[in-house]
Amino acid sequence: MIYPTLFFKHLKVRRAIRDYPLYDVPNKQEERTLDEASVQANFAYFMRVRLDRLAFFQNWLRDWFGVRAALNGDGLLALNGWINRYGGGLIDDATNIQTIFETYQPAWRGKYAGYNVMVDIGIFIGEYLITKRPQLRWEIYRGHLNDDSELTGPNLKRPNLAGFPRQWTEDALGLGYGVIAGSRKRAHIAGRPHLGDRNAMINHCKQSLQLANAPDNGTPYIFGDYSNEPI
């Protein structure tokens, strides 16, 4: 059961996504299962539409919810607040939401239209970080040579943020999925909303901002407290 204080917010967001634009990659299956030409086609589509989708998303937030999500610290805070209030209404309680996000199936229309918003939250995160750290860039994720698990993970061959030192990356699209999945769980009365990180997106961005400025000269790096990193 959804908390009564969130019921009408979720109802509003379900109305708002009825005509939300489809993230219409040409090859709708897990990128890690695709051949190279298909991976390149999906990535080229992402690069071609990402800024138009970002602009639509920002205007949609403003027109429907009065939220101004500029690519700055205030915009990041505003989007985080919106996710905590409305994000859980973007999806239902299907047990396979991660599979739906990874495979693009069923088609992201109707009751599944909220998955398009997950992608656009990921685009916002990536473009926000690029604005703050211009050395960052979008690339196809190929895995990390020092971590075998990353050579088979769900974000393999998907758009990812690169340009960090030491081959670090940021799975911005995966973070867009994660914050909405977390918001849905916290929306349930049985979900104990005091648990879980309501500021996961902000904290993750702070960590990425700090890591982007780490030295890349091969010397040992001590991961520090990023809680005071300016956004």
N, C-alpha and C positions, 0 to 999 in steps of 0.2 A: 504494500500500500504506500502511495506517495504522500508525503507530508502535506496536510491541507494548505499550508502557506505557499506551497509550490504548485498546487494543482492548476490554478488559473494561469500562472506563468507558463507552465508546460503547454497548456491549451493554446495560449497565444503563439508560442514558438512553432507549434504544429501548424497553425494557420499560416504563419509567416513563410514556411518552407514549401508551401504547395507548388509554387512556380519557381523554385530555386534552380539556377542553371546546373545542368549535369556536368560533372567532371568526366568528359567523354573520351578517355584514352582509346586509341585504336585497337589495343590488344588487352582484352579484359580477363586477365588471369594473373596469378602471382608472377611478378617480374623475374623472380629467381628461377622460374620454370621456363622462361622464354628464351628463344635464340637471340643472338646479338642484334640482328636487324630489328626485331620486334622491340627489344629493350631500347634501342636508339630511337625508334619511332615514338614510344611512350614518353621518353625523356624530351624529345623535340616538341611534342605536344605540350608537355608541362611548361617548358621554357617559353613557348609561344603564348600560352594563355594566362600565365601566373599573374602578371601585373593587371590584366583586365579583371581577373577573378578577385584579386585583392581590392581593386577599386569598387567592384560590385559589392563585395562583402562589407567594406567600410560604409558605403552608402546604405546598404540594407540595415546594418546595425543602427545607423543614425535615424533612418526613416521609420523603422518599426519600433525601436526601443529607446531612441534618444541617446544612444551611446556613441561617443566620438573616439574612435580607435585609431588615432594617428600613430605613426611609427616613432614614438618616443615613450619616455617613461610613463607619462600620464595616460597615453593610449594603452600601454601594456596593463596598467592597473585597471583601467576601465574595462578592457576585454576580460580580464580575470574576474572582475566582479560580475560581469554578464554571465560568464560560464557558470559561476556558482549559483546564480539565480535561475538561469534559463537552460543551461547546457544539458541537463538531464532529460529535457523534453525532446531533444533531437533524435533520440533512439528509443527503442522499446527494450524489453527485458529478454531478448533472444539470447540463448547461451552461446551462439556462434558469432558474436559481433566482430571479433577480431578476424575471423575467416571472411566475413562479408567485406570488411575493410581491405583485406589483402587481395581478395579475388575479384572485387567489383561485382559480385553476384550474391543475391539477385540484383537486378538493375537498380541503380540508386535513384529511383523515382517513387512517388507516392509515400508509403510508410518508411521507405529507406532513404528519402531525400536528405535527411540529416547527415548522412555520410559525406555528402558534398561539402557540408560546412566544416567537417573535420579536416578535410584537405585544405580549405581556405584558412582555417586557424593555423595549420602548419605553414602555409605560405606566409601568413602574417608574421609568425615567429621567425621564419628564415629571413624575410626582408627587414624586419626590425633589427635582427642581429647584424645583417650586412650594413644597415645604416649606421649602427654603432661601431662596427669593426669592418671597414671597407675591404680589408684583405680577404674576407670570407667570400665564398662563391658557391653556387649550386653545381653539383656534379652527380654522376651516377655512382652509387656506392658499390664498391668492389670487395668489401671486407677488409679486415685488418690482418696483415701478415703475421702478427704476433698473437693472434687469438683465433684458433681454428673454429670456434663457435660462430664467429662473425662471418665465416665463409659460407655459412648455410642459413643464417638468420632470416627473419621475415622481411627485413628492410633491404636485403641484398638486391642490388640492381635497381633500386628505386631512387628517386631524387633525394639527395642528402646534402647537407651543408659541409663543405670542405674549406681548406685554407687555414685550419688550425695547425699549430706546431705538432710534431711527433705523430703525424698521421691520425690525430684525433678528428672526430667528425661529430655532427649533431643531426640526429634523426628528427628533424623538425616535423615532418608529416606524422611520424609515429607519436610524437608528443601531442599533436593535435588530436589524434585518436585517443590517447591516454587520458587527457584531461576531461574529455567528454564521457568516456567510460567511467571515470572516477566520479564525475558529477552525477551520473545516473545512479550509481551505487549509493551515494550519500543521500539521494533524494528519497530513498525508501525508509520508512519508519524502522524497519528491521536493520537498516544499513548503518545505524549509529553514526550520524553525520559529524559528530565531534571527532571521529577517527578519520585518518587519511589527511592528506595535505591539500587544503583548500587553496594554497598558494604554490602548487607544484609548478605551474608554468612560470611564475615569476622567479622562483628559486632556481629552476633549471636554466632560465635565461641568465640569471646572475652568474651561475657557475660557468656557463659558456662564455660570457663576457670576460670573466677572469682567465679562463683557460686560453682564450684567443691571444692574450698578452703574455703567455708563459714563454720563457726562453726556449729556443730551438737549437741549442748548441751541443746537445748530447749530455749535458751535466744533469745530475739527479734533480728531480723536481719534487718539492714537497707540496702536496695539495693543502691549501690553506682554507681558512674560513672565508666563504664568499658572501656571507649574509649582509655585509656592509658594502658590497659592490654597487656603485651607482647605476641606476637604470635610466 
